[in-house]
Amino acid sequence: MLPFKIGAFCLSMRGDDLMGVAYSDSAYRAWEIACDLSRKLHIVYCDRPYASVLACAPRMYDDLWTGGKCAYKTESVIADGGELVIYAPHITEVSYTHGRVLDAIGYHTRDFFLARWDEYKDYPWGVIAHSTHVRGIGSYEGGVERPRIRVKLATGIPRERCERINLEFVDHRSIDKAEWQGSPDRLFVDHAGEMLYRLADPPEWQRSDE
């Protein structure tokens, strides 16, 4: 809406390393060029979906609000009916800022909230969006919610609170990360949340999202 051109320098980084600089007197064009490079730097393409994914959250994610990126970045490579296990024994809180809201609304699919919008419309929409991003896509028909995948927490959050927010509990002490790393049918993701995982040949529902 500004009556003059806006230029931009857009940087593409890998960790602390500068991988590219895009400049244009059109901010949109500079951003587009940087995004093209980011697709090569920050996306891991998988040849097939996995029945199970173990997403290990780094310690910089100190609650599920931030650790939810483990779900955002890996759901696309989980097969229908598969499971995502967020492994983070150090996480003991759902959200230091929005925990009470999430205790009230839980984690649900987008279709669940849309079908019952009058009931949930007065809650903060950003918190609702986080809820749907962690829970993933699914359907809600005839009063029954059917998430596409199962989401399990192997964290320091107690079982009763996991059940209250509509996520499954796993005792993190029962997980052997070495077993996951050696399995061809399961995907082990260390430092989950930093790279986006996508299928090289995505299904239609992923194509329509882009």
C-alpha positions as CSV (number, residue, x, y, z in Angstrom):
1,M,0.0,0.0,0.0
2,L,3.0,2.3,0.1
3,P,3.4,4.6,-2.9
4,F,7.0,3.6,-3.6
5,K,9.1,0.6,-4.3
6,I,10.5,-1.4,-1.4
7,G,13.8,-3.3,-2.0
8,A,15.1,-6.1,0.2
9,F,18.1,-8.2,1.0
10,C,17.0,-11.7,1.9
11,L,19.5,-14.1,3.5
12,S,19.5,-17.9,3.2
13,M,21.2,-19.5,6.2
14,R,22.2,-23.0,7.2
15,G,22.8,-22.8,10.9
16,D,25.3,-19.9,11.3
17,D,26.5,-20.2,7.7
18,L,25.4,-17.7,5.1
19,M,24.4,-19.7,2.0
20,G,23.0,-17.0,-0.2
21,V,22.0,-13.3,-0.5
22,A,19.1,-12.3,-2.7
23,Y,18.6,-8.6,-3.5
24,S,15.9,-6.9,-5.7
25,D,14.2,-3.5,-5.7
26,S,11.1,-5.7,-5.4
27,A,10.9,-7.2,-1.9
28,Y,8.6,-9.9,-3.2
29,R,11.2,-10.9,-5.9
30,A,14.0,-11.0,-3.4
31,W,11.9,-13.2,-1.0
32,E,11.0,-15.5,-3.9
33,I,14.6,-16.1,-4.9
34,A,15.6,-16.8,-1.2
35,C,12.7,-19.2,-0.9
36,D,13.9,-21.1,-4.0
37,L,17.3,-21.6,-2.3
38,S,15.6,-22.5,1.0
39,R,13.8,-25.4,-0.7
40,K,17.1,-26.9,-1.4
41,L,18.7,-26.1,2.0
42,H,15.9,-26.7,4.5
43,I,13.6,-29.4,3.1
44,V,14.3,-33.2,3.4
45,Y,12.5,-35.1,0.7
46,C,11.5,-38.7,1.5
47,D,10.7,-41.3,-1.1
48,R,7.9,-42.9,0.9
49,P,5.8,-42.2,4.0
50,Y,6.6,-43.9,7.3
51,A,4.3,-45.7,9.7
52,S,6.1,-44.2,12.7
53,V,8.2,-41.1,13.2
54,L,10.3,-40.4,16.4
55,A,10.8,-36.6,16.4
56,C,13.4,-35.6,19.1
57,A,13.0,-32.1,20.2
58,P,16.2,-30.1,21.0
59,R,16.4,-28.5,24.4
60,M,15.8,-25.0,23.0
61,Y,12.2,-26.0,22.8
62,D,11.2,-25.8,26.5
63,D,7.5,-26.4,26.2
64,L,5.1,-28.1,23.8
65,W,4.1,-24.7,22.4
66,T,7.6,-24.4,20.8
67,G,8.2,-28.2,20.6
68,G,5.1,-28.5,18.5
69,K,7.3,-27.7,15.6
70,C,8.3,-31.3,15.7
71,A,4.8,-32.1,14.4
72,Y,4.6,-29.2,12.0
73,K,7.7,-30.2,10.2
74,T,7.2,-34.0,10.0
75,E,3.5,-34.7,9.6
76,S,3.8,-34.7,5.8
77,V,5.9,-37.9,5.8
78,I,3.7,-40.0,8.1
79,A,1.4,-42.5,6.5
80,D,-2.3,-42.5,7.0
81,G,-3.0,-44.1,10.3
82,G,0.6,-43.8,11.4
83,E,2.1,-42.3,14.5
84,L,4.2,-39.4,15.5
85,V,6.1,-39.6,18.8
86,I,7.4,-36.3,20.1
87,Y,10.4,-37.3,22.3
88,A,11.4,-34.6,24.7
89,P,11.9,-35.7,28.3
90,H,13.0,-32.2,29.2
91,I,9.6,-30.7,28.3
92,T,7.3,-30.6,31.4
93,E,4.9,-27.9,30.4
94,V,2.3,-27.6,27.6
95,S,2.7,-23.8,27.3
96,Y,4.1,-21.4,29.8
97,T,1.9,-18.6,28.2
98,H,-1.1,-20.4,26.8
99,G,-1.3,-23.6,29.0
100,R,-4.7,-22.8,30.6
101,V,-6.2,-22.2,27.2
102,L,-4.9,-25.5,25.8
103,D,-6.1,-27.3,28.9
104,A,-9.5,-26.0,28.1
105,I,-9.6,-26.6,24.3
106,G,-7.2,-29.5,23.9
107,Y,-5.5,-30.5,20.6
108,H,-7.9,-31.2,17.7
109,T,-8.1,-31.2,14.0
110,R,-9.2,-28.1,12.1
111,D,-12.5,-29.8,11.1
112,F,-13.3,-30.4,14.7
113,F,-13.1,-26.7,15.6
114,L,-14.9,-25.6,12.4
115,A,-17.8,-27.9,13.1
116,R,-18.1,-26.5,16.6
117,W,-17.0,-23.0,16.0
118,D,-19.7,-21.3,18.1
119,E,-18.2,-23.2,21.1
120,Y,-14.6,-22.2,20.4
121,K,-14.7,-19.0,18.5
122,D,-14.0,-16.8,21.6
123,Y,-10.7,-18.6,22.4
124,P,-7.5,-17.0,21.0
125,W,-7.4,-18.0,17.3
126,G,-3.6,-18.3,17.4
127,V,-3.8,-20.9,20.1
128,I,-6.5,-22.8,18.1
129,A,-4.2,-22.7,15.1
130,H,-1.3,-24.2,17.1
131,S,-3.6,-26.9,18.4
132,T,-4.6,-27.9,14.8
133,H,-1.0,-27.8,13.6
134,V,0.2,-30.3,16.3
135,R,-2.8,-32.6,15.9
136,G,-2.6,-32.6,12.1
137,I,-5.3,-32.9,9.5
138,G,-8.4,-35.1,9.9
139,S,-12.2,-35.1,9.6
140,Y,-15.1,-34.5,11.9
141,E,-18.4,-36.2,10.9
142,G,-21.4,-37.2,12.9
143,G,-19.8,-35.9,16.1
144,V,-16.8,-38.2,15.6
145,E,-13.3,-36.8,15.1
146,R,-10.9,-38.9,13.0
147,P,-7.4,-37.5,12.9
148,R,-5.2,-38.8,10.1
149,I,-2.4,-39.7,12.4
150,R,-1.8,-40.5,16.1
151,V,0.2,-38.0,18.1
152,K,2.0,-39.2,21.2
153,L,4.0,-37.3,23.8
154,A,7.1,-39.0,25.2
155,T,7.9,-36.0,27.4
156,G,7.9,-35.0,31.1
157,I,4.2,-34.0,30.8
158,P,2.2,-36.4,33.1
159,R,-0.2,-38.9,31.6
160,E,-3.3,-37.3,33.0
161,R,-2.5,-33.9,31.4
162,C,-1.7,-35.6,28.0
163,E,-5.1,-37.2,28.1
164,R,-6.8,-33.9,29.2
165,I,-5.4,-32.2,26.1
166,N,-6.3,-35.1,23.8
167,L,-2.8,-36.4,23.1
168,E,-1.5,-39.9,23.8
169,F,1.1,-40.5,26.6
170,V,4.2,-42.6,26.2
171,D,6.7,-43.1,29.0
172,H,9.9,-41.7,27.5
173,R,12.0,-44.2,29.5
174,S,10.5,-47.0,27.3
175,I,12.0,-45.5,24.2
176,D,15.4,-46.8,22.9
177,K,16.5,-44.2,20.3
178,A,19.1,-46.7,18.9
179,E,16.3,-49.1,17.9
180,W,14.6,-46.3,16.0
181,Q,17.7,-45.4,14.2
182,G,18.2,-48.9,13.0
183,S,14.7,-49.6,11.7
184,P,13.9,-49.3,8.0
185,D,10.2,-48.8,8.6
186,R,10.5,-46.0,11.1
187,L,12.0,-42.6,10.8
188,F,14.3,-41.1,13.4
189,V,14.5,-37.3,13.3
190,D,17.1,-35.7,15.6
191,H,16.8,-32.0,16.3
192,A,13.3,-32.1,15.0
193,G,11.6,-28.8,14.1
194,E,14.6,-27.4,12.3
195,M,14.1,-29.1,8.9
196,L,10.9,-29.6,7.0
197,Y,10.2,-33.2,5.9
198,R,8.1,-33.7,2.7
199,L,7.4,-36.5,0.3
200,A,9.2,-36.3,-3.0
201,D,5.9,-37.3,-4.6
202,P,3.3,-35.9,-2.3
203,P,-0.4,-36.9,-2.2
204,E,-3.1,-34.6,-3.4
205,W,-3.8,-33.1,0.0
206,Q,-0.2,-31.9,0.3
207,R,-0.1,-30.5,-3.2
208,S,-3.2,-28.4,-2.6
209,D,-1.6,-26.9,0.5
210,E,1.3,-25.4,-1.4
